[in-house]
Amino acid sequence: MQSSTFTLTTPDGTDVFVNRWLPDGDARAVVQIAHGLAEHSSRYARFAQRLTDHGYAVYGSDHRGHGKTSSPRGSFAERDGWQTVIDDLHAVTDKAREEQPGLPVVLVGHSMGSFISRGYAAQYGPELAGLVLTGTAGGAGAIGKVGVFLASTQARLRGHEHASGLMNTLSFGQYNSTFKPTRTDFDWLSRDPAEVDKYINDPDCGFVFSAGGFADLLRGLESVNTDRVASRIPKGLPVHLASGDQDPVGANGKGVQQVADQLRRLGVQDVTVKLWPQARHEILNETNRDEVEVEIVDWIDAHLAAQG
């Protein structure tokens, strides 16, 4: 695997940091990775190794407010943050296409990255050969609407970039409760203590999101779960949802199934679900991560082969 990085300068002057992992031989397709909240793309290097071993060129960018992308931490943009992050992701796709001309592109989104990827697929879906969503969730319902109100109010009163301990507690405070007695605040991420400790010890992980960022995130989550947005995902785009059945973000699989059911009801023809028994939120960092990686790569292999 050949590993390198570059930055893309967006129209508003933000430098988006991108990891590029290439196979040693010719690439057969591009896999683009959209990471989750309060983490970054470099954490996907192990998964990228698996993908490059199978001949895929892998591109993973740090969203605004995350990792090495030049932006206030925990905040997308002063206005239209959700759309801006989708547009950034598409700019990375365009760069990957420029470097890997004529190759199909599969988008893999984790957690918040899966929500962004669903918004992306609603706008740019015809450009994709497949969509893989890990750690995704259904709508937050009334709690989500209250959250948008609280986060927006806090952003107005305290500033868009104010780190919101209140929203952090309301959003993530209950995730660990199922796993008592807990060793850390992040036991809900994985059964593997070494992976949890890696996350905790990473200065670019686990930070508190801003009030404005939470408002953008919750509005985005609400929008991608509406029929209006989901119905714009192309009917012929294969979609694979993979999660742990103990993942609190996806309501232990119920939220994941809701997303799959909605897509099928709206006419998406190829929607598959894999719920891993006992696995928690970060299935690519779980104790059974090898079989998770194999299952996702097999799905990508099979769908690209079917498309010729």
C-alpha positions in Angstrom: 0.0 0.0 0.0 1.2 3.5 -0.9 0.1 6.1 1.6 0.2 9.9 1.0 -1.8 13.0 1.9 -2.9 16.2 0.3 -5.1 19.2 0.9 -8.0 20.5 -1.2 -8.8 24.2 -1.0 -12.5 24.8 -1.1 -14.3 27.8 -2.5 -14.5 29.5 0.9 -10.7 29.0 1.5 -10.9 26.0 3.9 -8.1 23.5 3.4 -9.6 20.0 3.5 -7.0 17.4 4.6 -7.2 14.1 2.6 -5.5 10.7 3.1 -4.8 8.8 -0.1 -4.1 5.1 0.1 -3.2 3.3 -3.2 -2.7 -0.3 -4.1 0.7 -1.4 -5.3 -0.7 -2.3 -8.7 -3.4 -0.7 -10.9 -6.6 0.3 -9.0 -9.8 -1.3 -10.0 -12.2 1.1 -8.3 -12.2 4.0 -5.8 -13.5 3.7 -2.2 -14.1 7.0 -0.5 -14.5 7.1 3.3 -16.5 9.6 5.3 -15.6 9.4 9.0 -17.8 10.0 12.1 -18.2 12.7 14.7 -15.2 13.8 16.8 -12.7 11.5 15.0 -10.7 11.7 11.7 -9.9 9.8 8.5 -6.4 8.6 9.6 -8.2 6.1 11.9 -9.2 4.2 8.8 -5.7 3.2 7.7 -6.2 -0.4 8.8 -9.4 -0.7 6.8 -7.6 1.0 3.9 -4.9 -1.7 4.0 -7.6 -4.3 3.5 -9.1 -2.4 0.6 -5.8 -1.7 -1.2 -4.9 -5.4 -0.8 -8.1 -6.0 -2.9 -7.0 -3.4 -5.5 -9.0 -0.4 -4.4 -7.7 3.2 -4.3 -8.9 4.7 -1.0 -9.5 8.4 -0.3 -10.5 9.6 3.2 -10.9 13.3 4.1 -11.2 15.0 7.5 -14.5 16.8 7.7 -14.5 20.5 8.7 -14.0 20.9 12.4 -12.1 17.6 12.5 -8.6 16.2 12.3 -6.2 18.2 10.2 -8.7 20.1 8.2 -8.2 23.9 8.8 -11.5 24.9 10.4 -12.6 25.8 14.0 -12.7 22.4 15.9 -16.2 20.9 16.2 -17.8 23.3 13.8 -18.7 23.0 10.1 -19.4 26.5 8.9 -21.1 29.7 10.0 -24.0 29.0 7.6 -25.2 26.0 5.6 -22.7 23.8 7.5 -24.4 20.5 6.5 -24.5 21.3 2.8 -20.9 22.6 2.9 -19.6 19.3 4.3 -21.5 17.4 1.6 -19.9 19.7 -1.0 -16.5 19.1 0.5 -17.0 15.4 0.2 -18.0 15.8 -3.4 -14.9 17.9 -4.1 -12.8 14.9 -2.8 -14.7 12.6 -5.1 -13.9 14.9 -8.1 -10.2 14.8 -7.2 -10.2 11.0 -6.9 -11.9 10.8 -10.3 -9.3 13.1 -11.8 -6.5 10.9 -10.4 -8.3 7.6 -11.1 -10.1 8.3 -14.4 -12.9 6.0 -15.5 -13.1 4.0 -12.2 -16.3 3.4 -10.3 -16.6 5.0 -6.9 -18.1 3.4 -3.7 -18.8 5.7 -0.7 -18.4 4.2 2.8 -19.8 6.4 5.6 -19.5 5.8 9.3 -21.9 7.2 11.9 -22.1 11.0 11.3 -20.3 10.2 8.0 -23.1 7.8 7.2 -25.6 10.7 7.6 -23.5 12.9 5.4 -23.2 10.1 2.9 -27.0 9.7 2.7 -27.3 13.4 2.0 -24.5 13.0 -0.6 -26.3 10.1 -2.3 -29.5 12.1 -2.5 -27.6 14.8 -4.5 -24.8 12.9 -6.2 -26.0 9.3 -6.1 -25.9 8.8 -9.9 -22.1 9.2 -9.7 -21.8 6.3 -7.2 -21.5 2.5 -7.8 -22.3 1.6 -4.2 -23.0 3.0 -0.8 -22.0 1.4 2.5 -23.3 2.8 5.8 -21.8 1.7 9.1 -23.1 2.8 12.5 -26.1 4.7 10.9 -29.3 5.8 12.6 -32.9 6.5 12.0 -34.5 9.9 12.9 -34.2 11.4 16.3 -37.9 12.4 16.3 -39.1 14.9 18.9 -35.8 14.7 20.8 -34.0 15.8 17.7 -36.3 18.8 17.2 -35.7 19.8 20.8 -32.0 19.3 20.3 -32.0 21.6 17.2 -33.8 24.3 19.2 -31.4 24.0 22.2 -28.3 23.9 20.0 -29.5 26.8 17.8 -30.4 28.9 20.9 -27.0 28.2 22.5 -25.2 29.0 19.3 -27.0 32.3 19.1 -26.4 33.2 22.7 -22.9 31.8 23.3 -21.5 31.8 19.7 -21.6 29.3 16.9 -18.2 27.8 17.9 -19.0 27.4 21.7 -18.2 23.9 22.8 -21.6 22.5 23.9 -21.3 20.3 27.0 -25.0 20.4 27.3 -25.6 19.0 23.8 -22.8 16.6 24.3 -24.5 15.2 27.4 -28.0 15.1 25.8 -26.7 13.4 22.6 -24.2 10.9 24.0 -24.8 10.8 27.8 -27.0 7.7 27.6 -24.9 5.7 25.2 -22.7 4.1 27.9 -25.5 3.2 30.3 -26.2 -0.2 28.7 -22.7 -1.3 29.3 -22.4 -0.8 33.1 -20.2 -1.3 34.9 -18.1 0.8 32.5 -14.3 1.2 32.5 -14.4 4.5 30.5 -16.8 7.1 29.0 -16.4 5.4 25.6 -17.1 1.7 26.3 -20.0 2.0 23.9 -17.6 2.3 20.9 -16.1 -1.2 21.1 -15.6 -4.3 23.2 -11.9 -4.0 22.5 -10.3 -2.1 25.5 -7.2 -1.3 23.4 -9.2 0.3 20.7 -11.2 2.4 23.2 -8.0 3.5 24.8 -6.5 4.4 21.4 -9.5 6.7 20.9 -9.3 8.3 24.3 -5.6 8.9 23.9 -6.0 10.5 20.5 -6.1 14.3 20.9 -8.2 14.5 17.7 -10.9 12.2 19.1 -13.7 12.5 21.6 -13.7 16.3 21.7 -16.9 18.2 22.5 -18.7 19.5 19.4 -19.8 23.1 19.1 -23.4 24.4 19.5 -23.5 25.4 15.9 -22.1 22.0 14.8 -24.7 20.2 16.8 -27.5 22.3 15.3 -26.1 21.5 11.8 -25.7 17.8 12.6 -29.2 17.4 14.1 -30.8 19.3 11.2 -28.8 17.1 8.8 -29.9 13.9 10.5 -33.5 15.0 10.4 -33.3 15.8 6.7 -31.7 12.6 5.6 -34.4 10.6 7.4 -37.2 12.4 5.5 -38.9 10.7 2.5 -38.3 13.9 0.6 -34.5 13.5 0.8 -34.3 9.7 0.9 -36.5 9.4 -2.2 -33.7 11.2 -4.2 -31.3 8.3 -3.7 -31.2 6.5 -7.0 -33.3 3.4 -7.2 -30.5 1.4 -8.8 -27.8 2.4 -6.3 -26.9 -0.7 -4.1 -26.9 0.2 -0.4 -25.4 -1.9 2.4 -26.0 -1.1 6.0 -23.7 -2.8 8.6 -23.8 -2.2 12.4 -23.4 -3.8 15.7 -26.6 -5.0 17.3 -25.5 -3.4 20.5 -24.8 0.0 18.9 -26.7 2.7 20.8 -26.5 5.1 17.9 -28.6 2.8 15.8 -30.9 1.8 18.7 -29.4 -1.7 18.8 -30.2 -2.3 15.2 -33.8 -0.9 15.2 -32.7 2.5 13.7 -30.6 0.7 11.1 -33.6 -1.5 10.0 -35.8 1.7 9.8 -33.4 3.2 7.3 -33.3 0.0 5.3 -37.1 -0.3 5.3 -37.5 3.3 4.3 -35.1 2.9 1.3 -36.9 -0.2 0.2 -40.3 1.4 0.5 -39.1 4.3 -1.6 -38.0 1.9 -4.4 -34.3 1.4 -3.8 -33.9 -2.1 -5.3 -30.8 -3.5 -3.6 -30.7 -2.8 0.2 -28.9 -5.2 2.5 -28.4 -5.2 6.3 -25.8 -6.9 8.4 -26.1 -6.6 12.2 -23.1 -8.0 14.0 -24.1 -9.9 17.2 -22.8 -8.1 20.4 -20.8 -5.6 18.4 -21.0 -1.9 19.5 -20.6 1.3 17.5 -17.3 1.2 15.7 -17.5 -2.2 13.9 -14.2 -1.5 12.1 -12.5 -1.3 15.5 -14.4 -4.2 17.1 -13.0 -7.5 18.4 -14.3 -9.1 15.2 -13.1 -6.4 12.9 -11.4 -8.8 10.5 -14.6 -10.5 9.6 -16.4 -7.1 9.4 -13.7 -5.9 6.9 -14.0 -9.1 4.9 -17.8 -8.8 4.8 -17.7 -5.2 3.5 -15.0 -5.9 1.0 -16.9 -9.0 -0.3 -20.0 -6.8 -0.7 -18.1 -4.2 -2.7 -16.3 -6.9 -4.8 -19.6 -8.6 -5.7 -21.4 -5.4 -6.6 -18.7 -4.1 -8.8 -18.4 -7.5 -10.5 -22.2 -7.4 -11.1 -21.9 -4.0 -12.7 -19.2 -5.3 -15.1 
